[in-house]
Structure formats: structure tokens, C-alpha cells
Amino acid sequence: MAKVVYVGIVPHDPTLPRAVADAENGHSVFRRIRDGYERTRAALAQARPDIIVMASGDHFNQWFYNNVPAFAIGKADRTKGPFQWEREVYGAQDYDAPGQHDFGRYLLESLLERKFDLAASDEYGIDHGFTIPLNALRPEQDIPVIPLWTNVLVPPVPPGERYFELGGALREAIAAHPSDLRVAVLATGHMTNSVGGPAMAQFVTEPVTAWDLRTWELFTNGRVDELLPDCTWDKLYEQGNGTPGFLVHLVGWGVTGGAVPSWSDLTSSHASFVNIFVEWDEDTIAQGGAR
């Protein structure tokens, strides 16, 4: 049967590639973020996945107010992006990898059977939420990528438990596939984050908040039942209008059953938003987690 061999969470801030590339001349936090990406890239390569399933939000590029699914999966023959404006504004690099239509369709059908009513698309682009991490972690662009979109921008959104349960259902679906495929699951979201307005610069005076510290403590110690009730749109939005992006992390966590990660790192500074790296290796995933 197929199996999940790696789960990783990394940041996708579109300003990071330039800052990381110039890390030796900039703030020390960007050297640490560079090292986090490098460690994750090496771990992903060591896991030897045949397919990557990647969960991210969308930034009003693939989906807009008139058509926003809670969850959606891509099953085209190619997975590529970013959108043109992201190339122009951020200098975001292209990513053009194979898709995997058959496995994508299999996951769609399997998740429907597990009572997740996902939308699906055969014609899509991926934005910087996908391309920034993928260029850092698999620049070869050779492993098929199946995007899994999660709505974290347009309320109402499902409660945190539902994102976590989606991760668990995804793992069950992968395990039920009769092949010997090795699957990596990546996820990318936010800790405390605001976009636009005066709150966007909050990290300059408060690099890490009490919410960040409490959430990080619960998240990295597998305390699922304590954390999930606080993962609602209203409670996350109180921390900043981008903080509901934390919900994407719950998909990756759910794949592991809420397990304590095999490695994690949180960075905070006056130079950047809070960024996190979390990974679960194959042994940790196999052990699972208990609620």
C-alpha cells in the first residue's frame, strides 16, 4: 500500500527568497530561515517521495469571492505557477512540475467517501503560497505535485477540527491506495500575521506574541485537544487578519495524528513575521499520535 513518508511545514512569505538569498548581508534571522529551508529540502530528498501533496491557502488568485471552496484538490497533468502579478511584484520564480491526474482523482474520490466534499479542478495555477516553498524544497521541479487548497481568507470557514480531520482522512486515503507510492505532505500557512494597514508592522515592536508562544507550545507538544478549540476564524482573526492561515498547518498535523514533531524551529525578529519550520519523519509518522 502507499504510505506517507514525510510531513513538513514551512513558510511562504513572498519576500523571503530575496532576503534569504542575501542572508549574509542581512539580519541573522534570514540565515536561520535559509538553514531551515535547507534542512527541510535535504529531509524531503532523503524521504524519496514519488508524489508531493501540498496544502496551502490561495491569495485570491485561483479562487475569488464568487467561487471559494472550503477545500479543493488539483488533478491536472501539470502543476505550475505563480501568477503574472506575483512575478512582477515579488520577483517570484516559476515552478512547473508534473501533476498526477490519476492519483489526484483517487484522492478526490477517497476523501468524498470519507465525507469530505472537496471541489476539484483540472485547470488551475498555483500562487506564491505553493511556489515559494516548492522552489526552496524541490527546485528540480521533477516530483509530481498535487495541490490541496484550503480556504483561510473568506469567512465563514470550517472550524480547526475540520482541517485536522482532513489531514487524518488524507492519510487514510493514501494508506488505502494499493500501490507502493511514497507520498510527502507539505503545508504552509501563518503564525501571527497581518496584511495591509498599521497592524502589518506589529512584528517590528512585538516580534513574537503571547498567542504565538502558547500556540507553538501546544502545537509542538501534540496537545491537540487543547489547541483545536481555539482554532476558529474569530479567535485567529483577533491576532491579525492573516492569522487564520494557521489553519493550513492543522492539515499537516492531522496527517500525523497530532504527533510531536521530529524537529521544529520558530524564528521571530524585528525584521520579519514569525516563521516556522516543522517536520515529521517517517518513523515519527508511523508512530502516529493520540488524542
C-alpha positions as CSV (number, residue, x, y, z in Angstrom):
1,M,0.0,0.0,0.0
2,A,1.0,3.6,-0.4
3,K,2.3,5.5,2.6
4,V,3.1,8.9,3.9
5,V,6.9,9.1,4.3
6,Y,7.3,12.8,5.3
7,V,5.3,15.7,6.5
8,G,6.7,19.2,6.6
9,I,5.5,22.8,7.3
10,V,7.5,25.8,6.0
11,P,6.8,29.5,5.5
12,H,5.7,31.0,2.1
13,D,6.2,34.8,2.7
14,P,6.9,36.1,-0.9
15,T,9.6,38.5,0.4
16,L,11.7,35.6,1.8
17,P,13.5,34.4,-1.3
18,R,15.3,37.7,-1.8
19,A,16.0,38.1,1.9
20,V,17.3,34.6,2.2
21,A,19.5,34.9,-1.0
22,D,21.1,38.0,0.6
23,A,21.2,36.5,4.1
24,E,24.9,37.0,4.6
25,N,24.4,40.8,4.3
26,G,21.1,41.0,6.2
27,H,19.6,40.2,9.5
28,S,20.7,37.0,11.1
29,V,17.1,35.7,11.1
30,F,17.3,35.2,7.4
31,R,20.3,32.9,7.8
32,R,18.3,30.8,10.2
33,I,15.4,30.7,7.8
34,R,17.8,29.8,5.0
35,D,19.1,27.0,7.1
36,G,15.6,25.8,7.9
37,Y,14.7,25.6,4.2
38,E,18.0,23.7,3.5
39,R,17.4,21.2,6.3
40,T,13.8,20.6,5.1
41,R,15.0,20.3,1.4
42,A,17.5,17.6,2.5
43,A,15.0,15.8,4.6
44,L,12.5,15.8,1.8
45,A,15.1,14.4,-0.6
46,Q,16.1,11.7,1.9
47,A,12.4,10.6,2.2
48,R,12.4,9.8,-1.6
49,P,8.7,10.7,-2.3
50,D,7.1,9.7,-5.5
51,I,4.4,12.4,-5.1
52,I,4.0,15.6,-3.1
53,V,0.6,16.6,-1.8
54,M,0.8,20.2,-0.8
55,A,-1.7,22.2,1.3
56,S,-1.9,25.9,1.2
57,G,-4.3,28.8,1.1
58,D,-5.0,30.8,-2.0
59,H,-4.4,34.6,-2.2
60,F,-7.4,35.4,-4.4
61,N,-5.6,34.1,-7.5
62,Q,-7.0,30.7,-8.2
63,W,-10.2,31.4,-6.3
64,F,-12.2,34.6,-5.6
65,Y,-15.3,35.6,-3.6
66,N,-17.7,34.4,-6.2
67,N,-16.3,30.8,-6.0
68,V,-14.4,29.9,-2.9
69,P,-14.5,26.2,-1.9
70,A,-13.6,25.3,1.7
71,F,-11.3,22.6,0.3
72,A,-10.3,21.7,-3.2
73,I,-7.8,19.4,-4.9
74,G,-6.0,19.7,-8.2
75,K,-5.7,16.8,-10.6
76,A,-4.2,18.3,-13.8
77,D,-1.3,16.8,-15.7
78,R,0.9,19.9,-14.8
79,T,1.1,22.0,-11.6
80,K,2.6,25.4,-12.3
81,G,2.7,29.0,-11.3
82,P,2.9,31.6,-10.0
83,F,0.5,34.2,-11.4
84,Q,2.0,37.0,-13.5
85,W,1.5,39.8,-11.0
86,E,3.5,37.8,-8.4
87,R,6.4,37.6,-10.9
88,E,6.2,41.4,-11.4
89,V,5.7,42.5,-7.8
90,Y,7.7,39.9,-5.8
91,G,10.0,38.5,-8.5
92,A,8.6,35.1,-7.7
93,Q,10.2,32.3,-9.7
94,D,8.3,29.9,-11.9
95,Y,7.5,26.4,-10.8
96,D,6.4,23.9,-13.4
97,A,6.2,20.3,-12.2
98,P,4.2,17.3,-13.3
99,G,0.8,16.8,-11.8
100,Q,-0.7,13.4,-11.2
101,H,-4.3,13.2,-12.5
102,D,-4.9,9.6,-11.6
103,F,-3.8,9.8,-8.0
104,G,-5.4,13.2,-7.7
105,R,-8.7,11.7,-8.8
106,Y,-8.2,8.8,-6.5
107,L,-7.7,11.2,-3.5
108,L,-10.8,13.2,-4.5
109,E,-13.0,10.0,-4.6
110,S,-11.5,8.6,-1.4
111,L,-12.0,11.9,0.5
112,L,-15.6,12.1,-0.8
113,E,-16.1,8.6,0.6
114,R,-14.7,9.8,3.9
115,K,-17.4,12.6,3.9
116,F,-15.2,15.5,2.7
117,D,-17.0,17.3,-0.1
118,L,-14.0,18.7,-1.9
119,A,-14.1,20.7,-5.0
120,A,-11.7,19.7,-7.8
121,S,-10.0,21.4,-10.8
122,D,-8.2,20.2,-13.9
123,E,-7.3,23.7,-14.9
124,Y,-5.5,25.8,-12.4
125,G,-2.5,27.8,-11.4
126,I,-0.7,27.8,-8.1
127,D,0.3,31.0,-6.5
128,H,3.2,32.0,-4.2
129,G,1.8,30.0,-1.3
130,F,2.9,27.0,-3.3
131,T,5.7,28.2,-5.5
132,I,7.8,29.8,-2.8
133,P,8.1,26.6,-0.7
134,L,8.4,24.3,-3.7
135,N,11.2,26.3,-5.2
136,A,13.1,26.1,-1.9
137,L,12.4,22.5,-1.2
138,R,12.4,20.8,-4.6
139,P,14.0,23.2,-7.1
140,E,14.4,20.3,-9.5
141,Q,10.7,20.5,-10.3
142,D,10.7,16.8,-11.0
143,I,8.3,15.3,-8.4
144,P,4.5,15.4,-9.3
145,V,2.7,17.9,-7.1
146,I,-1.0,17.6,-6.2
147,P,-2.2,21.0,-4.7
148,L,-4.7,20.9,-1.9
149,W,-6.3,24.3,-1.4
150,T,-7.8,25.3,2.0
151,N,-9.9,28.4,2.5
152,V,-8.3,30.6,5.1
153,L,-9.3,34.0,3.7
154,V,-13.1,34.2,3.2
155,P,-15.4,33.6,6.1
156,P,-17.2,31.5,7.0
157,V,-14.6,28.8,7.2
158,P,-14.7,25.4,8.8
159,P,-13.5,25.1,12.4
160,G,-10.0,24.0,13.1
161,E,-11.1,20.4,13.9
162,R,-12.2,20.0,10.3
163,Y,-8.8,20.9,8.9
164,F,-7.2,18.5,11.3
165,E,-9.7,15.8,10.3
166,L,-9.0,16.4,6.6
167,G,-5.3,15.6,7.3
168,G,-6.3,12.3,9.0
169,A,-8.6,11.4,6.2
170,L,-5.9,12.2,3.7
171,R,-3.5,9.8,5.4
172,E,-6.2,7.1,5.4
173,A,-6.8,7.6,1.7
174,I,-3.2,7.4,0.9
175,A,-2.7,4.2,3.0
176,A,-5.7,2.6,1.2
177,H,-4.1,3.0,-2.2
178,P,-2.9,-0.4,-3.5
179,S,0.4,0.9,-4.9
180,D,3.8,1.2,-3.2
181,L,3.8,5.0,-3.7
182,R,5.8,7.1,-1.2
183,V,3.9,10.3,-0.5
184,A,5.2,13.5,1.1
185,V,2.7,16.0,2.5
186,L,3.7,19.7,2.8
187,A,1.7,22.5,4.4
188,T,2.3,26.2,4.6
189,G,0.3,28.9,6.5
190,H,1.0,31.6,9.1
191,M,1.5,32.3,12.7
192,T,0.6,35.8,13.8
193,N,0.2,37.8,10.6
194,S,-1.5,40.9,9.2
195,V,-1.6,42.2,5.7
196,G,-2.3,45.8,4.9
197,G,-2.9,48.6,7.5
198,P,-0.9,49.5,10.6
199,A,-1.1,46.1,12.1
200,M,1.2,44.8,9.3
201,A,4.2,46.3,11.1
202,Q,3.3,44.9,14.5
203,F,6.3,42.5,14.4
204,V,8.6,45.5,14.5
205,T,7.6,46.2,18.1
206,E,6.3,42.7,19.1
207,P,8.3,40.1,17.1
208,V,6.5,37.2,18.8
209,T,3.2,37.4,20.6
210,A,1.7,35.6,23.6
211,W,-0.6,33.8,21.1
212,D,2.4,32.6,19.1
213,L,4.2,31.3,22.1
214,R,1.1,29.4,23.5
215,T,0.1,28.0,20.1
216,W,3.7,26.9,19.5
217,E,3.9,25.2,22.8
218,L,0.6,23.3,22.3
219,F,1.4,22.5,18.6
220,T,4.9,21.1,19.1
221,N,3.9,19.1,22.1
222,G,1.0,17.3,20.5
223,R,-1.7,18.9,22.7
224,V,-4.4,18.6,20.1
225,D,-7.5,18.8,22.4
226,E,-6.2,22.0,24.0
227,L,-5.3,23.8,20.7
228,L,-8.1,22.9,18.3
229,P,-11.0,24.6,20.2
230,D,-9.1,27.9,19.8
231,C,-8.7,27.5,16.0
232,T,-11.7,29.3,14.9
233,W,-11.9,32.2,12.4
234,D,-12.9,34.7,15.0
235,K,-10.2,33.8,17.5
236,L,-7.5,33.6,14.9
237,Y,-8.5,36.8,13.2
238,E,-8.2,38.6,16.5
239,Q,-4.5,38.0,16.3
240,G,-4.3,39.6,12.8
241,N,-6.1,39.3,9.5
242,G,-3.7,36.8,8.1
243,T,-3.5,34.6,11.2
244,P,-6.3,32.2,10.1
245,G,-3.6,30.9,7.8
246,F,-2.6,28.8,10.8
247,L,-5.5,26.5,9.9
248,V,-3.4,25.1,7.0
249,H,-0.9,23.8,9.5
250,L,-3.6,21.7,11.0
251,V,-3.9,19.7,7.8
252,G,-0.3,18.6,8.1
253,W,-0.7,18.0,11.8
254,G,-3.7,15.9,11.2
255,V,-1.8,13.7,8.8
256,T,0.4,12.7,11.7
257,G,-2.5,12.2,14.1
258,G,-1.3,15.2,16.2
259,A,2.1,13.7,16.8
260,V,5.0,15.6,18.4
261,P,7.3,16.6,15.5
262,S,10.7,15.1,15.0
263,W,12.1,18.6,14.5
264,S,10.8,22.2,14.7
265,D,12.0,25.7,14.7
266,L,10.4,29.1,15.3
267,T,12.0,32.4,14.3
268,S,11.0,35.8,15.4
269,S,12.7,39.1,14.9
270,H,12.2,42.8,14.2
271,A,13.0,42.1,10.5
272,S,10.3,39.5,9.6
273,F,7.0,37.9,10.6
274,V,7.1,34.9,12.8
275,N,8.2,31.9,10.6
276,I,8.1,28.3,11.5
277,F,9.6,25.0,10.3
278,V,8.1,21.7,11.5
279,E,8.8,18.2,10.2
280,W,7.7,14.7,11.0
281,D,10.0,12.0,9.6
282,E,8.8,8.5,8.5
283,D,9.4,6.9,11.9
284,T,7.5,9.6,13.7
285,I,4.6,9.4,11.3
286,A,4.5,5.6,11.7
287,Q,4.1,6.0,15.4
288,G,1.1,8.3,14.9
289,G,-0.5,10.5,17.5
290,A,-3.2,10.0,20.1
291,R,-5.9,12.4,21.0
